[in-house]
């Protein structure tokens, strides 16, 4: 019997990736820098690069449709932006 990767497994993988700093493992560029997205306009295409890095570091995302992984901002009062990572409807707030 082959092990099945569940939605919870994918959520855990993405959460781990988001919480691991870039180059967090010796000899590997695995990890995310979500704070760098907050310093640039989303129109700069950095969100697409971020998703590309996520797909590279978490290979199970490559079998999902292209529109299943999204990154977007939400305004938070009074003067903050919050980054949301959406994977097939599951959302994680990155603060």
Backbone as XML, in Angstrom:
<?xml version="1.0"?>
<chain id="A" units="angstrom">
  <residue number="1" name="UNK">
    <atom name="N" x="0.837" y="-1.176" z="0.000"/>
    <atom name="CA" x="0.000" y="0.000" z="0.000"/>
    <atom name="C" x="0.890" y="1.251" z="0.000"/>
  </residue>
  <residue number="2" name="UNK">
    <atom name="N" x="0.612" y="2.149" z="-0.908"/>
    <atom name="CA" x="1.384" y="3.387" z="-1.003"/>
    <atom name="C" x="0.836" y="4.423" z="-0.023"/>
  </residue>
  <residue number="3" name="UNK">
    <atom name="N" x="1.725" y="5.116" z="0.647"/>
    <atom name="CA" x="1.243" y="6.171" z="1.542"/>
    <atom name="C" x="0.567" y="7.288" z="0.744"/>
  </residue>
  <residue number="4" name="UNK">
    <atom name="N" x="-0.449" y="7.841" z="1.315"/>
    <atom name="CA" x="-1.187" y="8.928" z="0.668"/>
    <atom name="C" x="-0.848" y="10.232" z="1.375"/>
  </residue>
  <residue number="5" name="UNK">
    <atom name="N" x="-0.558" y="11.242" z="0.592"/>
    <atom name="CA" x="-0.300" y="12.560" z="1.152"/>
    <atom name="C" x="-1.634" y="13.262" z="1.296"/>
  </residue>
  <residue number="6" name="UNK">
    <atom name="N" x="-1.967" y="13.644" z="2.505"/>
    <atom name="CA" x="-3.250" y="14.291" z="2.784"/>
    <atom name="C" x="-3.113" y="15.815" z="2.708"/>
  </residue>
  <residue number="7" name="UNK">
    <atom name="N" x="-4.244" y="16.488" z="2.736"/>
    <atom name="CA" x="-4.248" y="17.947" z="2.752"/>
    <atom name="C" x="-3.526" y="18.473" z="3.992"/>
  </residue>
  <residue number="8" name="UNK">
    <atom name="N" x="-3.684" y="17.784" z="5.106"/>
    <atom name="CA" x="-2.998" y="18.194" z="6.337"/>
    <atom name="C" x="-1.488" y="18.069" z="6.191"/>
  </residue>
  <residue number="9" name="UNK">
    <atom name="N" x="-1.037" y="17.047" z="5.467"/>
    <atom name="CA" x="0.402" y="16.891" z="5.220"/>
    <atom name="C" x="0.936" y="18.071" z="4.411"/>
  </residue>
  <residue number="10" name="UNK">
    <atom name="N" x="0.194" y="18.461" z="3.384"/>
    <atom name="CA" x="0.619" y="19.588" z="2.542"/>
    <atom name="C" x="0.617" y="20.874" z="3.356"/>
  </residue>
  <residue number="11" name="UNK">
    <atom name="N" x="-0.404" y="21.060" z="4.183"/>
    <atom name="CA" x="-0.455" y="22.238" z="5.052"/>
    <atom name="C" x="0.768" y="22.284" z="5.960"/>
  </residue>
  <residue number="12" name="UNK">
    <atom name="N" x="1.122" y="21.146" z="6.541"/>
    <atom name="CA" x="2.285" y="21.089" z="7.429"/>
    <atom name="C" x="3.573" y="21.397" z="6.668"/>
  </residue>
  <residue number="13" name="UNK">
    <atom name="N" x="3.684" y="20.900" z="5.440"/>
    <atom name="CA" x="4.879" y="21.155" z="4.634"/>
    <atom name="C" x="5.016" y="22.645" z="4.324"/>
  </residue>
  <residue number="14" name="UNK">
    <atom name="N" x="3.917" y="23.272" z="3.926"/>
    <atom name="CA" x="3.954" y="24.699" z="3.595"/>
    <atom name="C" x="4.220" y="25.531" z="4.852"/>
  </residue>
  <residue number="15" name="UNK">
    <atom name="N" x="3.583" y="25.176" z="5.967"/>
    <atom name="CA" x="3.829" y="25.891" z="7.224"/>
    <atom name="C" x="5.294" y="25.791" z="7.631"/>
  </residue>
  <residue number="16" name="UNK">
    <atom name="N" x="5.862" y="24.609" z="7.484"/>
    <atom name="CA" x="7.273" y="24.424" z="7.819"/>
    <atom name="C" x="8.149" y="25.281" z="6.918"/>
  </residue>
  <residue number="17" name="UNK">
    <atom name="N" x="7.840" y="25.278" z="5.627"/>
    <atom name="CA" x="8.628" y="26.071" z="4.681"/>
    <atom name="C" x="8.555" y="27.553" z="5.035"/>
  </residue>
  <residue number="18" name="UNK">
    <atom name="N" x="7.350" y="28.031" z="5.370"/>
    <atom name="CA" x="7.176" y="29.445" z="5.698"/>
    <atom name="C" x="7.917" y="29.840" z="6.981"/>
  </residue>
  <residue number="19" name="UNK">
    <atom name="N" x="8.050" y="28.900" z="7.899"/>
    <atom name="CA" x="8.693" y="29.225" z="9.171"/>
    <atom name="C" x="10.203" y="28.989" z="9.155"/>
  </residue>
  <residue number="20" name="UNK">
    <atom name="N" x="10.726" y="28.452" z="8.067"/>
    <atom name="CA" x="12.166" y="28.196" z="7.958"/>
    <atom name="C" x="12.828" y="29.347" z="7.209"/>
  </residue>
  <residue number="21" name="UNK">
    <atom name="N" x="13.817" y="29.995" z="7.811"/>
    <atom name="CA" x="14.489" y="31.094" z="7.109"/>
    <atom name="C" x="15.249" y="30.575" z="5.885"/>
  </residue>
  <residue number="22" name="UNK">
    <atom name="N" x="15.458" y="31.438" z="4.884"/>
    <atom name="CA" x="16.228" y="31.018" z="3.709"/>
    <atom name="C" x="17.597" y="30.488" z="4.135"/>
  </residue>
  <residue number="23" name="UNK">
    <atom name="N" x="18.027" y="29.443" z="3.451"/>
    <atom name="CA" x="19.311" y="28.802" z="3.762"/>
    <atom name="C" x="19.339" y="28.287" z="5.201"/>
  </residue>
  <residue number="24" name="UNK">
    <atom name="N" x="18.160" y="27.906" z="5.709"/>
    <atom name="CA" x="18.039" y="27.444" z="7.090"/>
    <atom name="C" x="18.684" y="26.101" z="7.342"/>
  </residue>
  <residue number="25" name="UNK">
    <atom name="N" x="18.960" y="25.363" z="6.294"/>
    <atom name="CA" x="19.644" y="24.078" z="6.421"/>
    <atom name="C" x="20.978" y="24.174" z="5.720"/>
  </residue>
  <residue number="26" name="UNK">
    <atom name="N" x="22.013" y="23.704" z="6.376"/>
    <atom name="CA" x="23.365" y="23.767" z="5.836"/>
    <atom name="C" x="23.426" y="23.092" z="4.471"/>
  </residue>
  <residue number="27" name="UNK">
    <atom name="N" x="23.904" y="23.820" z="3.484"/>
    <atom name="CA" x="24.063" y="23.278" z="2.145"/>
    <atom name="C" x="22.795" y="23.291" z="1.309"/>
  </residue>
  <residue number="28" name="UNK">
    <atom name="N" x="21.746" y="23.936" z="1.798"/>
    <atom name="CA" x="20.477" y="23.967" z="1.072"/>
    <atom name="C" x="19.911" y="25.380" z="1.085"/>
  </residue>
  <residue number="29" name="UNK">
    <atom name="N" x="19.287" y="25.771" z="-0.012"/>
    <atom name="CA" x="18.655" y="27.091" z="-0.040"/>
    <atom name="C" x="17.181" y="27.013" z="0.355"/>
  </residue>
  <residue number="30" name="UNK">
    <atom name="N" x="16.759" y="25.899" z="0.940"/>
    <atom name="CA" x="15.390" y="25.690" z="1.401"/>
    <atom name="C" x="15.012" y="26.771" z="2.411"/>
  </residue>
  <residue number="31" name="UNK">
    <atom name="N" x="13.802" y="27.259" z="2.305"/>
    <atom name="CA" x="13.289" y="28.229" z="3.266"/>
    <atom name="C" x="12.669" y="29.426" z="2.578"/>
  </residue>
  <residue number="32" name="UNK">
    <atom name="N" x="11.936" y="30.214" z="3.366"/>
    <atom name="CA" x="11.194" y="31.351" z="2.830"/>
    <atom name="C" x="11.561" y="32.637" z="3.551"/>
  </residue>
  <residue number="33" name="UNK">
    <atom name="N" x="11.412" y="33.738" z="2.844"/>
    <atom name="CA" x="11.575" y="35.070" z="3.430"/>
    <atom name="C" x="10.326" y="35.874" z="3.128"/>
  </residue>
  <residue number="34" name="UNK">
    <atom name="N" x="9.209" y="35.549" z="3.810"/>
    <atom name="CA" x="7.959" y="36.248" z="3.504"/>
    <atom name="C" x="8.013" y="37.747" z="3.798"/>
  </residue>
  <residue number="35" name="UNK">
    <atom name="N" x="8.856" y="38.164" z="4.722"/>
    <atom name="CA" x="8.944" y="39.584" z="5.044"/>
    <atom name="C" x="9.442" y="40.405" z="3.859"/>
  </residue>
  <residue number="36" name="UNK">
    <atom name="N" x="10.230" y="39.793" z="2.979"/>
    <atom name="CA" x="10.723" y="40.517" z="1.814"/>
    <atom name="C" x="9.579" y="40.894" z="0.869"/>
  </residue>
  <residue number="37" name="UNK">
    <atom name="N" x="8.502" y="40.125" z="0.876"/>
    <atom name="CA" x="7.352" y="40.459" z="0.035"/>
    <atom name="C" x="6.659" y="41.724" z="0.515"/>
  </residue>
  <residue number="38" name="UNK">
    <atom name="N" x="6.667" y="41.935" z="1.821"/>
    <atom name="CA" x="5.966" y="43.087" z="2.381"/>
    <atom name="C" x="6.667" y="44.398" z="2.064"/>
  </residue>
  <residue number="39" name="UNK">
    <atom name="N" x="7.902" y="44.330" z="1.641"/>
    <atom name="CA" x="8.670" y="45.537" z="1.349"/>
    <atom name="C" x="8.607" y="45.941" z="-0.118"/>
  </residue>
  <residue number="40" name="UNK">
    <atom name="N" x="7.866" y="45.204" z="-0.924"/>
    <atom name="CA" x="7.797" y="45.462" z="-2.355"/>
    <atom name="C" x="6.345" y="45.439" z="-2.824"/>
  </residue>
  <residue number="41" name="UNK">
    <atom name="N" x="6.042" y="46.193" z="-3.883"/>
    <atom name="CA" x="4.677" y="46.135" z="-4.421"/>
    <atom name="C" x="4.409" y="44.775" z="-5.052"/>
  </residue>
  <residue number="42" name="UNK">
    <atom name="N" x="3.193" y="44.267" z="-4.886"/>
    <atom name="CA" x="2.842" y="42.960" z="-5.426"/>
    <atom name="C" x="2.950" y="42.960" z="-6.950"/>
  </residue>
  <residue number="43" name="UNK">
    <atom name="N" x="2.763" y="44.117" z="-7.577"/>
    <atom name="CA" x="2.846" y="44.214" z="-9.027"/>
    <atom name="C" x="4.267" y="43.990" z="-9.541"/>
  </residue>
  <residue number="44" name="UNK">
    <atom name="N" x="5.244" y="43.974" z="-8.660"/>
    <atom name="CA" x="6.631" y="43.782" z="-9.075"/>
    <atom name="C" x="6.919" y="42.354" z="-9.504"/>
  </residue>
  <residue number="45" name="UNK">
    <atom name="N" x="5.958" y="41.446" z="-9.335"/>
    <atom name="CA" x="6.151" y="40.056" z="-9.739"/>
    <atom name="C" x="6.885" y="39.215" z="-8.717"/>
  </residue>
  <residue number="46" name="UNK">
    <atom name="N" x="7.147" y="39.791" z="-7.565"/>
    <atom name="CA" x="7.875" y="39.069" z="-6.530"/>
    <atom name="C" x="7.010" y="37.948" z="-5.952"/>
  </residue>
  <residue number="47" name="UNK">
    <atom name="N" x="5.698" y="38.144" z="-5.950"/>
    <atom name="CA" x="4.794" y="37.094" z="-5.471"/>
    <atom name="C" x="4.912" y="35.832" z="-6.311"/>
  </residue>
  <residue number="48" name="UNK">
    <atom name="N" x="5.024" y="36.002" z="-7.628"/>
    <atom name="CA" x="5.188" y="34.836" z="-8.510"/>
    <atom name="C" x="6.504" y="34.120" z="-8.242"/>
  </residue>
  <residue number="49" name="UNK">
    <atom name="N" x="7.556" y="34.889" z="-8.001"/>
    <atom name="CA" x="8.853" y="34.286" z="-7.677"/>
    <atom name="C" x="8.780" y="33.544" z="-6.344"/>
  </residue>
  <residue number="50" name="UNK">
    <atom name="N" x="8.056" y="34.112" z="-5.389"/>
    <atom name="CA" x="7.875" y="33.480" z="-4.078"/>
    <atom name="C" x="7.155" y="32.143" z="-4.233"/>
  </residue>
  <residue number="51" name="UNK">
    <atom name="N" x="6.096" y="32.130" z="-5.037"/>
    <atom name="CA" x="5.353" y="30.893" z="-5.289"/>
    <atom name="C" x="6.255" y="29.885" z="-6.011"/>
  </residue>
  <residue number="52" name="UNK">
    <atom name="N" x="7.068" y="30.362" z="-6.954"/>
    <atom name="CA" x="8.002" y="29.475" z="-7.647"/>
    <atom name="C" x="8.991" y="28.820" z="-6.693"/>
  </residue>
  <residue number="53" name="UNK">
    <atom name="N" x="9.510" y="29.604" z="-5.743"/>
    <atom name="CA" x="10.422" y="29.050" z="-4.742"/>
    <atom name="C" x="9.705" y="28.028" z="-3.865"/>
  </residue>
  <residue number="54" name="UNK">
    <atom name="N" x="8.451" y="28.337" z="-3.512"/>
    <atom name="CA" x="7.682" y="27.410" z="-2.688"/>
    <atom name="C" x="7.465" y="26.093" z="-3.428"/>
  </residue>
  <residue number="55" name="UNK">
    <atom name="N" x="7.110" y="26.179" z="-4.700"/>
    <atom name="CA" x="6.906" y="24.962" z="-5.499"/>
    <atom name="C" x="8.207" y="24.167" z="-5.651"/>
  </residue>
  <residue number="56" name="UNK">
    <atom name="N" x="9.324" y="24.874" z="-5.729"/>
    <atom name="CA" x="10.619" y="24.191" z="-5.852"/>
    <atom name="C" x="10.996" y="23.481" z="-4.551"/>
  </residue>
  <residue number="57" name="UNK">
    <atom name="N" x="10.761" y="24.141" z="-3.421"/>
    <atom name="CA" x="11.141" y="23.572" z="-2.129"/>
    <atom name="C" x="10.135" y="22.546" z="-1.597"/>
  </residue>
  <residue number="58" name="UNK">
    <atom name="N" x="8.876" y="22.660" z="-2.013"/>
    <atom name="CA" x="7.828" y="21.721" z="-1.586"/>
    <atom name="C" x="7.288" y="21.071" z="-2.862"/>
  </residue>
  <residue number="59" name="UNK">
    <atom name="N" x="7.964" y="20.058" z="-3.384"/>
    <atom name="CA" x="7.652" y="19.493" z="-4.703"/>
    <atom name="C" x="6.226" y="18.981" z="-4.871"/>
  </residue>
  <residue number="60" name="UNK">
    <atom name="N" x="5.555" y="18.619" z="-3.790"/>
    <atom name="CA" x="4.185" y="18.121" z="-3.919"/>
    <atom name="C" x="3.268" y="19.200" z="-4.510"/>
  </residue>
  <residue number="61" name="UNK">
    <atom name="N" x="3.636" y="20.467" z="-4.388"/>
    <atom name="CA" x="2.825" y="21.554" z="-4.949"/>
    <atom name="C" x="2.857" y="21.556" z="-6.470"/>
  </residue>
  <residue number="62" name="UNK">
    <atom name="N" x="3.872" y="20.943" z="-7.062"/>
    <atom name="CA" x="3.977" y="20.907" z="-8.524"/>
    <atom name="C" x="2.873" y="20.084" z="-9.176"/>
  </residue>
  <residue number="63" name="UNK">
    <atom name="N" x="2.306" y="19.131" z="-8.466"/>
    <atom name="CA" x="1.235" y="18.320" z="-9.044"/>
    <atom name="C" x="-0.127" y="18.990" z="-8.903"/>
  </residue>
  <residue number="64" name="UNK">
    <atom name="N" x="-0.176" y="20.100" z="-8.181"/>
    <atom name="CA" x="-1.422" y="20.844" z="-8.017"/>
    <atom name="C" x="-1.575" y="21.828" z="-9.177"/>
  </residue>
  <residue number="65" name="UNK">
    <atom name="N" x="-2.806" y="22.181" z="-9.526"/>
    <atom name="CA" x="-3.004" y="23.170" z="-10.596"/>
    <atom name="C" x="-2.309" y="24.492" z="-10.270"/>
  </residue>
  <residue number="66" name="UNK">
    <atom name="N" x="-1.955" y="25.219" z="-11.297"/>
    <atom name="CA" x="-1.223" y="26.483" z="-11.121"/>
    <atom name="C" x="-1.980" y="27.478" z="-10.245"/>
  </residue>
  <residue number="67" name="UNK">
    <atom name="N" x="-3.309" y="27.502" z="-10.355"/>
    <atom name="CA" x="-4.082" y="28.476" z="-9.573"/>
    <atom name="C" x="-4.400" y="27.992" z="-8.166"/>
  </residue>
  <residue number="68" name="UNK">
    <atom name="N" x="-3.862" y="26.850" z="-7.749"/>
    <atom name="CA" x="-4.121" y="26.316" z="-6.412"/>
    <atom name="C" x="-3.226" y="26.964" z="-5.357"/>
  </residue>
  <residue number="69" name="UNK">
    <atom name="N" x="-2.176" y="27.657" z="-5.784"/>
    <atom name="CA" x="-1.257" y="28.302" z="-4.844"/>
    <atom name="C" x="-1.257" y="29.801" z="-5.141"/>
  </residue>
  <residue number="70" name="UNK">
    <atom name="N" x="-1.598" y="30.594" z="-4.124"/>
    <atom name="CA" x="-1.676" y="32.043" z="-4.294"/>
    <atom name="C" x="-1.057" y="32.748" z="-3.096"/>
  </residue>
  <residue number="71" name="UNK">
    <atom name="N" x="-0.623" y="33.975" z="-3.326"/>
    <atom name="CA" x="-0.098" y="34.843" z="-2.286"/>
    <atom name="C" x="-0.779" y="36.191" z="-2.466"/>
  </residue>
  <residue number="72" name="UNK">
    <atom name="N" x="-1.302" y="36.753" z="-1.365"/>
    <atom name="CA" x="-1.919" y="38.068" z="-1.466"/>
    <atom name="C" x="-1.831" y="38.805" z="-0.142"/>
  </residue>
  <residue number="73" name="UNK">
    <atom name="N" x="-2.075" y="40.116" z="-0.212"/>
    <atom name="CA" x="-2.048" y="40.986" z="0.964"/>
    <atom name="C" x="-3.467" y="41.260" z="1.427"/>
  </residue>
  <residue number="74" name="UNK">
    <atom name="N" x="-3.594" y="41.513" z="2.731"/>
    <atom name="CA" x="-4.845" y="41.980" z="3.317"/>
    <atom name="C" x="-4.488" y="43.177" z="4.190"/>
  </residue>
  <residue number="75" name="UNK">
    <atom name="N" x="-5.240" y="44.264" z="4.061"/>
    <atom name="CA" x="-5.005" y="45.427" z="4.911"/>
    <atom name="C" x="-5.378" y="45.096" z="6.348"/>
  </residue>
  <residue number="76" name="UNK">
    <atom name="N" x="-4.522" y="45.487" z="7.273"/>
    <atom name="CA" x="-4.781" y="45.328" z="8.703"/>
    <atom name="C" x="-4.630" y="46.706" z="9.331"/>
  </residue>
  <residue number="77" name="UNK">
    <atom name="N" x="-5.638" y="47.122" z="10.002"/>
    <atom name="CA" x="-5.613" y="48.463" z="10.595"/>
    <atom name="C" x="-4.610" y="48.525" z="11.725"/>
  </residue>
  <residue number="78" name="UNK">
    <atom name="N" x="-4.017" y="49.642" z="11.985"/>
    <atom name="CA" x="-4.233" y="50.905" z="11.299"/>
    <atom name="C" x="-3.377" y="51.075" z="10.046"/>
  </residue>
  <residue number="79" name="UNK">
    <atom name="N" x="-2.186" y="50.532" z="10.018"/>
    <atom name="CA" x="-1.293" y="50.806" z="8.882"/>
    <atom name="C" x="-0.416" y="49.610" z="8.540"/>
  </residue>
  <residue number="80" name="UNK">
    <atom name="N" x="-1.009" y="48.440" z="8.539"/>
    <atom name="CA" x="-0.231" y="47.229" z="8.280"/>
    <atom name="C" x="-0.795" y="46.464" z="7.098"/>
  </residue>
  <residue number="81" name="UNK">
    <atom name="N" x="0.040" y="45.661" z="6.519"/>
    <atom name="CA" x="-0.377" y="44.677" z="5.530"/>
    <atom name="C" x="-0.059" y="43.305" z="6.097"/>
  </residue>
  <residue number="82" name="UNK">
    <atom name="N" x="-0.957" y="42.375" z="5.886"/>
    <atom name="CA" x="-0.699" y="41.001" z="6.295"/>
    <atom name="C" x="-0.613" y="40.154" z="5.039"/>
  </residue>
  <residue number="83" name="UNK">
    <atom name="N" x="0.332" y="39.253" z="5.021"/>
    <atom name="CA" x="0.550" y="38.374" z="3.884"/>
    <atom name="C" x="-0.211" y="37.076" z="4.117"/>
  </residue>
  <residue number="84" name="UNK">
    <atom name="N" x="-0.999" y="36.660" z="3.124"/>
    <atom name="CA" x="-1.752" y="35.419" z="3.190"/>
    <atom name="C" x="-1.217" y="34.486" z="2.108"/>
  </residue>
  <residue number="85" name="UNK">
    <atom name="N" x="-0.902" y="33.258" z="2.502"/>
    <atom name="CA" x="-0.522" y="32.221" z="1.553"/>
    <atom name="C" x="-1.694" y="31.252" z="1.475"/>
  </residue>
  <residue number="86" name="UNK">
    <atom name="N" x="-2.237" y="31.075" z="0.271"/>
    <atom name="CA" x="-3.403" y="30.229" z="0.057"/>
    <atom name="C" x="-2.970" y="29.023" z="-0.773"/>
  </residue>
  <residue number="87" name="UNK">
    <atom name="N" x="-3.210" y="27.833" z="-0.233"/>
    <atom name="CA" x="-2.910" y="26.594" z="-0.949"/>
    <atom name="C" x="-4.202" y="25.790" z="-1.010"/>
  </residue>
  <residue number="88" name="UNK">
    <atom name="N" x="-4.820" y="25.790" z="-2.186"/>
    <atom name="CA" x="-6.052" y="25.037" z="-2.428"/>
    <atom name="C" x="-7.139" y="25.344" z="-1.394"/>
  </residue>
  <residue number="89" name="UNK">
    <atom name="N" x="-7.280" y="26.615" z="-1.048"/>
    <atom name="CA" x="-8.332" y="27.032" z="-0.132"/>
    <atom name="C" x="-7.916" y="27.086" z="1.319"/>
  </residue>
  <residue number="90" name="UNK">
    <atom name="N" x="-6.805" y="26.467" z="1.676"/>
    <atom name="CA" x="-6.284" y="26.561" z="3.026"/>
    <atom name="C" x="-5.395" y="27.801" z="3.075"/>
  </residue>
  <residue number="91" name="UNK">
    <atom name="N" x="-5.640" y="28.671" z="4.061"/>
    <atom name="CA" x="-4.893" y="29.924" z="4.109"/>
    <atom name="C" x="-4.075" y="30.015" z="5.385"/>
  </residue>
  <residue number="92" name="UNK">
    <atom name="N" x="-2.883" y="30.573" z="5.252"/>
    <atom name="CA" x="-2.035" y="30.812" z="6.413"/>
    <atom name="C" x="-1.618" y="32.272" z="6.405"/>
  </residue>
  <residue number="93" name="UNK">
    <atom name="N" x="-1.817" y="32.907" z="7.546"/>
    <atom name="CA" x="-1.394" y="34.284" z="7.743"/>
    <atom name="C" x="0.073" y="34.281" z="8.106"/>
  </residue>
  <residue number="94" name="UNK">
    <atom name="N" x="0.853" y="35.059" z="7.381"/>
    <atom name="CA" x="2.278" y="35.182" z="7.657"/>
    <atom name="C" x="2.504" y="36.545" z="8.251"/>
  </residue>
  <residue number="95" name="UNK">
    <atom name="N" x="2.935" y="36.582" z="9.505"/>
    <atom name="CA" x="3.123" y="37.900" z="10.135"/>
    <atom name="C" x="4.574" y="38.187" z="10.399"/>
  </residue>
</chain>
